[in-house]
Structures are given as structure tokens and as C-alpha cells.
Amino acid sequence: MVIKFEKEYLKQLYEEGKAKNKKYRFQKVIIRKYKNTIDKLRVAEKIEDLYVFKSLNYEKLIGDKKGIESVRVNQKYRIEFISSIEGEEPNCITICSIIELSNHYK
């Protein structure tokens, strides 16, 4: 999939391992798992490929987050994203727009 980061701090966490804004500081283990999860999203060609990774716990969210999908970073954190498909078969591309790294229980 093609990965797009909707917020600058998400891109910084992936590329630099830290965010410049102190509001978005995470433990090193969370950042490492975040990067690994993004890498799994990059390798997948389409959403259905994520089903193979049971640890990701892929799901479509409901309620006030309807239309957003998520995968788990660990038991506490998840990556929220919106996926879209561009192009026609067989040359279609799935785009994954990362919108948030959130604490699942807040």
C-alpha cells in the first residue's frame, strides 16, 4: 500500500523516531512497534492482506469513528487510518492515509 501521513508528527515518528512537538512523545518501544506496523502496511498490497497478520487486529471502527479503520500497535495503542483505492483492475493502488496514533483506552 502507499502510505500517506495526515499529520506531521506521524511522519516524524516513522522517519526520525521522535516527534518535534513534545505533545507527541511516546516511549521508544511504542515508536519501534509503530514503525514495524507501518512497514507491515507498506508491504500489504490491499486491505485483505492485513487479515494474515492476526496481531494487527484489523478492524473497521463504528460509532463516531465510522469510516475509519485501525490496526493495533500493541494492546494499548492503535493506528487509525482511512484506505482508498485508486485506478482500475489490475493496476489499482490502495492508499492508506494514517490519521492518528492513539491510546485505545482513552
C-alpha positions as a Python dict, from the first residue, in 0.01 Angstrom:
ca = {
    (1, 'M'): (0, 0, 0),
    (2, 'V'): (100, 358, -45),
    (3, 'I'): (129, 529, 294),
    (4, 'K'): (35, 894, 347),
    (5, 'F'): (71, 1069, 681),
    (6, 'E'): (-206, 1319, 752),
    (7, 'K'): (-20, 1478, 1044),
    (8, 'E'): (344, 1584, 1053),
    (9, 'Y'): (416, 1416, 1387),
    (10, 'L'): (316, 1076, 1244),
    (11, 'K'): (568, 1116, 963),
    (12, 'Q'): (837, 1232, 1208),
    (13, 'L'): (778, 932, 1434),
    (14, 'Y'): (819, 698, 1139),
    (15, 'E'): (1117, 864, 971),
    (16, 'E'): (1308, 1011, 1266),
    (17, 'G'): (1191, 801, 1560),
    (18, 'K'): (1063, 1104, 1750),
    (19, 'A'): (830, 1400, 1711),
    (20, 'K'): (946, 1757, 1750),
    (21, 'N'): (628, 1855, 1935),
    (22, 'K'): (651, 1745, 2299),
    (23, 'K'): (279, 1670, 2297),
    (24, 'Y'): (352, 1364, 2080),
    (25, 'R'): (625, 1194, 2281),
    (26, 'F'): (599, 818, 2308),
    (27, 'Q'): (812, 550, 2469),
    (28, 'K'): (1083, 403, 2245),
    (29, 'V'): (918, 62, 2243),
    (30, 'I'): (591, 217, 2115),
    (31, 'I'): (776, 404, 1839),
    (32, 'R'): (958, 86, 1733),
    (33, 'K'): (629, -107, 1718),
    (34, 'Y'): (465, 184, 1534),
    (35, 'K'): (739, 170, 1268),
    (36, 'N'): (703, -209, 1238),
    (37, 'T'): (327, -177, 1195),
    (38, 'I'): (365, 92, 927),
    (39, 'D'): (613, -138, 748),
    (40, 'K'): (353, -417, 750),
    (41, 'L'): (101, -177, 598),
    (42, 'R'): (354, -81, 327),
    (43, 'V'): (413, -445, 233),
    (44, 'A'): (43, -524, 201),
    (45, 'E'): (-94, -466, -148),
    (46, 'K'): (-455, -442, -33),
    (47, 'I'): (-656, -436, 289),
    (48, 'E'): (-733, -809, 268),
    (49, 'D'): (-359, -880, 305),
    (50, 'L'): (-379, -745, 662),
    (51, 'Y'): (-600, -1036, 770),
    (52, 'V'): (-293, -1261, 767),
    (53, 'F'): (-137, -1060, 1050),
    (54, 'K'): (-358, -1162, 1344),
    (55, 'S'): (-153, -942, 1581),
    (56, 'L'): (-266, -631, 1390),
    (57, 'N'): (-629, -694, 1485),
    (58, 'Y'): (-751, -504, 1177),
    (59, 'E'): (-1098, -360, 1221),
    (60, 'K'): (-1338, -103, 1080),
    (61, 'L'): (-1440, 132, 1357),
    (62, 'I'): (-1800, 214, 1441),
    (63, 'G'): (-1990, 491, 1614),
    (64, 'D'): (-1835, 837, 1600),
    (65, 'K'): (-1532, 691, 1418),
    (66, 'K'): (-1734, 527, 1140),
    (67, 'G'): (-1539, 520, 812),
    (68, 'I'): (-1205, 485, 992),
    (69, 'E'): (-1008, 163, 1009),
    (70, 'S'): (-747, 61, 1263),
    (71, 'V'): (-466, -181, 1335),
    (72, 'R'): (-304, -242, 1670),
    (73, 'V'): (48, -134, 1757),
    (74, 'N'): (20, -317, 2090),
    (75, 'Q'): (-258, -384, 2341),
    (76, 'K'): (-281, -16, 2436),
    (77, 'Y'): (-212, 177, 2113),
    (78, 'R'): (-358, 161, 1764),
    (79, 'I'): (-304, 331, 1430),
    (80, 'E'): (-617, 482, 1280),
    (81, 'F'): (-634, 527, 904),
    (82, 'I'): (-858, 568, 602),
    (83, 'S'): (-799, 348, 300),
    (84, 'S'): (-894, 423, -58),
    (85, 'I'): (-840, 253, -392),
    (86, 'E'): (-722, 442, -699),
    (87, 'G'): (-711, 310, -1053),
    (88, 'E'): (-874, 20, -1229),
    (89, 'E'): (-803, -353, -1203),
    (90, 'P'): (-540, -491, -1242),
    (91, 'N'): (-344, -167, -1192),
    (92, 'C'): (-521, -37, -882),
    (93, 'I'): (-333, 104, -585),
    (94, 'T'): (-452, 106, -225),
    (95, 'I'): (-370, 427, -42),
    (96, 'C'): (-357, 422, 335),
    (97, 'S'): (-389, 767, 497),
    (98, 'I'): (-261, 747, 854),
    (99, 'I'): (-462, 988, 1068),
    (100, 'E'): (-372, 904, 1429),
    (101, 'L'): (-164, 701, 1671),
    (102, 'S'): (-400, 677, 1965),
    (103, 'N'): (-435, 524, 2305),
    (104, 'H'): (-712, 270, 2255),
    (105, 'Y'): (-846, 313, 2607),
    (106, 'K'): (-872, 692, 2632),
}
